[in-house]
Amino acid sequence: MSVTAPRGFVAAGVACGIKASGNLDLALVATDDAAPVACAGVFTPNRAAAPSVQVSREHLRSSGGRAAAVVLSSGNANAATGSRGRADVDTMCELVGAGLGVEPGAVLVAQTGLIGIPLPMDPVRRGIPALVAARAPTADAAAAAATAIMTTDTVRKESVVRGDGFTVGAMAKGAAMLAPAMATMLAVCTTDAVAGPAELAAALRHAVDGSFNRMTVDGCMSTNDTVVVLASGRSGVTPSPAALAAAVGQACGELAAAMVGDAEGATKVAHVVVQGAASDAEAYRAARQVADSLLVKCSLNGEDPYWGRVVSELGAAPVAFDLDRVSVAYGGTTVCAGGVAADHDTEAVRAHMAGRSITITCDLGLGPGQAAVLTTDLGYGYIDENRGTS
């Protein structure tokens, strides 16, 4: 179970015909009584944001942070589609609202798929009534919803975290165009904790910053990124802000790791750790510089511990830097110290590079700052997937 694990939620997933394959492509997560509950969202900062993002932002703002349902579609991003795209999102909210017996403003929308292509609304109009009718509080319903939001994903991405008397459930999609702030991703989190919109928003911002904003596959930012959390309050437990943030953060962290692990064409998952920076913020900027480097990614794919590329990226990052203080290690084995090559156990490094998970630790030797970014290699599969419209 994922989004239906917390008390008070139902889900559904159906095939309506957006995808030519006939695969599931329409999902719903809603409160079981269709009553609006506390809700918060984090959305892409891309200025070409899709209508689904624009409408969901407006609905949360106008409702004071309350929603009864999130409807999600895959196979078409409905981005860069002009006034028609906005009208289509409004229609989706109206149809879901009518089916649940709530105002359209209580419905949020998330979409993923190809950009610049109008949404095929006939199948959506036919599909939404069936979607609403299929909603259930079961594990199978949650799995169907998580499956329906997949595009190039190869596996469902779900998480359940048990807090002290409350539960957080979550589902997501994402396999490419993954970059900090956020990624090409949709995620819905549910909890039965008692929390208001402000508390939820704070917890979600903390969770996103420590998870989705700390991963990158290709450095590309999407038009549709949406993460939403809803709180039913059915547990009767009011967790501390720290406990709520920790539970939501753990769920989002598990989803982020699953996204990177399922990245298009990836053969390696890499943790780029920077320590010894002047500040945590500078450590993050340096780690992201290394994680986004196409040359470093190619080295990872070739299982080549070419630390010179790592040092070059650290020097290019907008942070305090002194080459004579820099060290780089692969899997705990230092290969560069004081900015020059270090004697090391080459077999240990070779064995580490041959594994699925690789850790690159960089020490700038300047201060207490530290941060990490999760990334992947750049493999042939990524090129094959993205050399055409996909």
SEKOL-36898 format. One record per residue (C-alpha): residue in three letters; x, y, z. Coordinates in steps of 0.02 Angstrom, whole numbers, plus 50000, padded with zeros to 5 digits. Layout:
<nodes>
alaXYZ...
</nodes>
This chain:
<nodes>
met500005000050000ser500555017949974val499345032549963thr497925022250039ala498955016550189pro498485031850294arg496695031950353gly495445042250256phe496045040350077val495525031249919ala496385029249751ala496085022749576gly496975020349411val496175017049240ala496615016749056cys495635030048964gly496585030748800ile497845044848818lys499215031848791ala499115022848626ser499795007348712gly498185005248810asn499145005948974leu498425014249129asp498525033049109leu497295041449228ala497445041349418leu496515048249566val496945050849749ala495515057649855thr494815058350030asp493625043850061asp492175055450102ala492625068449969ala492845081650104pro494225094450075val495665092650197ala497275101950234cys498425101550084ala500065108950024gly501035108249861val502745111849789phe502865115049603thr504155117549467pro504965134749462asn505035133349272arg504255149049195ala503515138149059ala502455129449191ala501045118649123pro499215123249149ser499045109249278val500355117949385gln499555135049361val497815128849406ser498375118549556arg499335133349626glu497805144349606his496635131649686leu497755129649838arg497935148449854ser496075152049839ser495575137849957gly496815142650092gly497705126050072arg496305113250061ala495875099949932ala494825084349916ala495665075849769val497125075349649val496825068949472leu498385063949375ser498625059449193ser500125052349099gly500615051448917asn500345069948882ala501065084448981asn499775096848917ala501165110048924ala501415124048799thr499625121248740gly498955138948763ser497195143448817arg496555126548761gly497715117848884arg497075128649026ala495265125248977asp495615106548973val496305106849150asp494785116649209thr493675103549128met494585089549219cys494295098349384glu492455100649343leu492215082349296val493105075749450gly492195088349559ala490515083049488gly490915064749517leu491425067649697gly490135080849736val491385094749772glu491805111449694pro493085111249552gly494215121949661ala494405107249781val495255097049644leu497095097949597val497835091649434ala499535084149390gln500065078749215thr501595071149135gly502125066248959leu502515074848795ile502615093848789gly501755104548658ile500405092248606pro498575095848646leu497785084148772pro496565071748692met495035076548791asp493755064148724pro494565049348812val494845059948967arg493005064748974arg492525046448958gly493835040649081ile493545052149229pro491815045349276ala492535027549272leu494035033449373val492945041149508ala491855025649514ala493375014449535arg494085023149688ala494415011849836pro495435011549998thr496394995949947ala498204991749908asp497694986649732ala496885003649704ala498455012349763ala499525001449650ala498405005449501ala498575024049535ala500475022749549thr500525012749387ala499425025049294ile500655039449317met502135030149243thr502885035749077thr504645029549044asp504705022549221thr505005003849226val504355001149403arg503055008749518lys503735020649649glu502845019549815ser503255022249999val502435020050169val503175027350328arg502485023650500gly502645037950623asp502205038250807gly500345035150792phe500175041550614thr500615035750438val501275043850280gly500975035650111ala501675041549946met501795037649761ala502815045749623lys503425044549445gly505065050349371ala506475043149266ala507255057549169met507315076549155leu507805074749337ala508665089949410pro508635099549572ala507155111349591met506325098849561ala506315085049431thr505185078349295met504125070549425leu502415069349501ala502165064149681val500675063049797cys500895060649984thr499485056850105thr499485056450294asp498195053350429ala499115065150547val498215080450613ala499055095350530gly498535111950456pro499035118950287ala500455129150360glu501205114250451leu501025103350297ala501835116450187ala503335117950304ala503525099050314leu503405097150125arg504665110850089his505875102650208ala505555085550129val505765091649950asp507375100949991gly508145085350065ser507575073349930phe506925078649759asn508025094249761arg509555083549797met509505072549643thr509965075149462val510025063849310asp510275076149167gly510145093649240cys508525097149147met507025105449230ser505255100349184thr503715110849153asn502555099749257asp503405095149421thr502125093449559val502225086649736val500655087149843val500295081550021leu498565079550098ala498165076650283ser496545068050334gly496825069750521arg495995052750545ser497345046250663gly496905059550791val498775061950820thr499585079050804pro501435075650778ser502755088650816pro503325098650665ala504965089250671ala504125072150675leu502965076650531ala504395083550428ala505445068050463ala504075056050408val503645065650250gly505505067850217gln505825049250233ala504435045250110cys505055058049985gly506845052050008glu506335034249966leu505425040249811ala506905050749756ala508085036049774ala506885025249673met506835038349535val508715039249519gly508835020449525asp507585019349382ala508345033449279glu508305031249090gly509825021449032ala510695022149200thr511885008249251lys512585017149405val511875027149549ala513135039249624his513155048649788val514205064349766val514705070149939val515595086649968gln516305090850138gly517525103750202ala516635117850109ala516475135450178ser514615132350210asp513265119250179ala512595129950038glu514285130249952ala514475111449979tyr512815108949891arg513315119849744ala514955110549725ala514115093449737arg512835098249607gln514205104649490val515035087549497ala513405077849488asp512815087249333ser514465085349239leu514245075349079leu516095070849084val515965064049261lys514395054449211cys515295046649063ser516725041449177leu515475033049292asn514735023549145gly516475017949095glu516925013249275asp518405025049260pro518925033949422tyr519515049349327trp519665061049475gly520375074949366arg518625078149297val517945079349475val519265091749529ser518975102049372glu517115103449412leu517475108049593gly518595122049530ala517235127949411ala515885128449546pro515405145549617val516165141849787ala517735145349887phe519115133949820asp520955130549850leu521685116749741asp523075113149866arg521765108049996val520665096749889ser520495078049907val519405065549812ala518965047749860tyr517995033849773gly517135022149894gly518215028250037thr519865025949944thr520755042549921val521415044749744cys521835063349754ala522555072749903gly523155090649909gly522585092949730val523745079549659ala523685060749630ala523825050049785asp524505032349799his523035020749825asp522365002949813thr521865002249630glu520984985549650ala519874992449787val519385007149676arg519094995849526ala517954984649628his516974999649692met516755006949517ala516114990149453gly514654990549575arg512924997749548ser513135010949685ile514625022749685thr515135035749814ile516245050449767thr516825060249920cys517625077249893asp518435087150033leu518785105549998gly519755107550161leu519045124850196gly517675123650326pro516245113850406gly515045113850257gln514405097350189ala513055091350069ala512655077049952val511795075249783leu511145059049707thr511505056349522thr511795043149388asp512975039049248leu512605043849068gly512295027948971tyr511835022948795gly510055019548848tyr509785037748894ile510325043348720asp509215030248637glu507715035648741asn507945054348711arg508645056048535gly506855058448474thr505245065148548ser504945055748709
</nodes>
